[in-house]
Amino acid sequence: MAADTLDDRLVGWQDVMPALLGLAGVSTPTSVEGHSMVTGERRQRSYGEVGEGRRATRMIHDGRHKLIYYPVGNRVQLFDLEQDPDEFIDLSGAGSHAEVRQHLEGDLIEEFYGSDLEWLRDGALIGLPEEEDLPTPNRGLSGQRGLH
């Protein structure tokens, strides 16, 4: 790839080591979950998690849309990052994005493990009961939007 080329692929911290190993001519161990950022292989989605239990948030990103899940109150936010890169317009209740939301919720559920599985019933998100300490907007760079 040329030095002046823009590459908009999804990457995460897990992709740094395979990229550096590849540039150094070292094979990446098969146990590594990351993808090199300098090869043709591209990640189809990116998953992130912050916290556990009542303070947890989970995120899934498909390259255009980002879904954030808050189990307390079973809340979802959905953003079209192409149209709204600053994540100001929550599309989670928009009928025009119902299919995108359903697809991303399915992808998110596939990532759940351990205690996250308690947020599901019959393969659907049920979350945890509502509580007074509701999430507040966090437009900072800490996590994807965890509570602080």
C-alpha positions as CSV (number, residue, x, y, z in Angstrom):
1,M,0.0,0.0,0.0
2,A,1.3,3.4,-0.9
3,A,2.3,5.9,1.8
4,D,-0.4,8.4,0.7
5,T,-3.2,5.8,0.6
6,L,-6.2,6.0,2.9
7,D,-7.3,2.7,4.4
8,D,-10.6,2.7,6.2
9,R,-10.6,-0.9,7.4
10,L,-11.8,-1.7,10.9
11,V,-8.8,-2.3,13.3
12,G,-8.3,-2.9,17.0
13,W,-5.4,-3.2,19.4
14,Q,-5.4,-7.0,18.6
15,D,-4.3,-6.1,15.1
16,V,-1.1,-4.2,16.0
17,M,1.0,-7.3,16.9
18,P,0.2,-9.2,13.6
19,A,1.0,-6.1,11.6
20,L,4.4,-5.6,13.3
21,L,5.3,-9.3,13.1
22,G,4.4,-9.3,9.4
23,L,6.5,-6.3,8.7
24,A,9.4,-7.9,10.6
25,G,9.0,-11.1,8.5
26,V,7.9,-13.2,11.5
27,S,4.9,-15.5,11.2
28,T,1.9,-14.7,13.4
29,P,1.0,-17.5,15.8
30,T,-2.3,-19.2,15.1
31,S,-3.6,-18.4,18.6
32,V,-3.6,-14.6,17.8
33,E,-7.0,-13.2,17.1
34,G,-5.9,-10.1,15.3
35,H,-5.5,-9.4,11.6
36,S,-2.5,-7.6,10.2
37,M,-3.2,-4.0,9.2
38,V,-0.9,-4.2,6.2
39,T,-2.3,-7.3,4.4
40,G,-5.4,-7.7,2.3
41,E,-7.3,-9.5,5.1
42,R,-10.1,-7.3,6.5
43,R,-12.2,-7.5,9.6
44,Q,-16.0,-7.5,8.9
45,R,-16.9,-6.2,12.3
46,S,-15.3,-4.9,15.5
47,Y,-16.5,-5.8,19.0
48,G,-15.7,-3.9,22.2
49,E,-16.6,-4.3,25.8
50,V,-16.2,-2.1,28.9
51,G,-17.0,-3.2,32.4
52,E,-19.1,-6.1,33.9
53,G,-22.5,-6.5,35.4
54,R,-24.6,-3.4,36.0
55,R,-21.8,-1.0,34.7
56,A,-21.2,-2.9,31.5
57,T,-21.5,-1.6,27.9
58,R,-20.9,-3.6,24.7
59,M,-20.4,-2.3,21.2
60,I,-20.4,-3.8,17.7
61,H,-19.3,-1.8,14.6
62,D,-19.7,-3.1,11.0
63,G,-17.6,-0.4,9.3
64,R,-20.6,2.0,8.8
65,H,-23.0,1.5,11.7
66,K,-22.2,1.3,15.4
67,L,-24.5,-0.3,18.0
68,I,-23.9,0.3,21.7
69,Y,-25.7,-1.8,24.2
70,Y,-26.3,-1.0,27.9
71,P,-27.8,-4.0,29.7
72,V,-29.3,-1.9,32.5
73,G,-32.7,-0.9,31.1
74,N,-32.0,-3.0,28.0
75,R,-30.9,0.2,26.1
76,V,-29.5,0.4,22.6
77,Q,-28.0,3.2,20.6
78,L,-27.4,3.0,16.9
79,F,-25.3,5.4,14.8
80,D,-24.6,5.7,11.1
81,L,-21.0,6.8,11.3
82,E,-20.9,7.7,7.6
83,Q,-23.7,10.3,8.0
84,D,-23.1,11.1,11.7
85,P,-19.4,10.5,12.6
86,D,-19.8,12.4,15.9
87,E,-22.6,10.0,17.1
88,F,-25.2,12.7,17.8
89,I,-28.2,11.0,16.1
90,D,-29.4,7.8,17.7
91,L,-31.2,5.7,15.1
92,S,-32.1,2.8,17.3
93,G,-35.8,3.6,17.1
94,A,-35.9,4.6,13.5
95,G,-37.9,2.2,11.3
96,S,-35.6,3.0,8.4
97,H,-32.8,1.3,10.4
98,A,-34.7,-1.6,11.9
99,E,-32.9,-4.2,9.7
100,V,-29.5,-2.7,10.5
101,R,-30.3,-2.8,14.2
102,Q,-31.5,-6.4,14.1
103,H,-28.4,-7.5,12.2
104,L,-26.0,-5.8,14.6
105,E,-27.8,-7.0,17.6
106,G,-27.4,-10.6,16.2
107,D,-23.7,-10.0,15.7
108,L,-23.4,-8.5,19.2
109,I,-25.2,-11.5,20.8
110,E,-22.7,-13.9,19.0
111,E,-19.9,-12.2,20.9
112,F,-21.5,-12.7,24.4
113,Y,-19.9,-15.1,26.8
114,G,-19.8,-15.6,30.6
115,S,-22.1,-13.4,32.6
116,D,-23.2,-11.5,29.4
117,L,-25.4,-14.5,28.6
118,E,-27.7,-13.5,31.5
119,W,-28.8,-10.6,29.4
120,L,-30.5,-13.0,26.9
121,R,-33.7,-15.0,26.8
122,D,-34.6,-17.2,23.9
123,G,-31.8,-15.6,21.8
124,A,-33.1,-12.0,22.4
125,L,-31.7,-9.2,24.5
126,I,-33.5,-8.7,27.8
127,G,-30.8,-6.9,29.7
128,L,-31.1,-6.0,33.4
129,P,-33.8,-4.2,35.3
130,E,-33.9,-0.4,35.0
131,E,-32.3,1.6,37.9
132,E,-32.0,5.2,38.9
133,D,-28.3,5.6,37.9
134,L,-28.9,5.8,34.2
135,P,-26.0,6.1,31.7
136,T,-25.2,9.7,30.8
137,P,-23.7,10.9,27.5
138,N,-19.9,10.5,27.3
139,R,-18.4,11.9,24.2
140,G,-14.9,11.4,25.4
141,L,-12.3,8.9,24.3
142,S,-12.6,6.6,27.3
143,G,-13.9,3.2,26.1
144,Q,-16.7,3.3,23.6
145,R,-19.0,5.0,26.1
146,G,-18.7,3.4,29.5
147,L,-20.0,4.8,32.7
148,H,-17.4,6.7,34.8
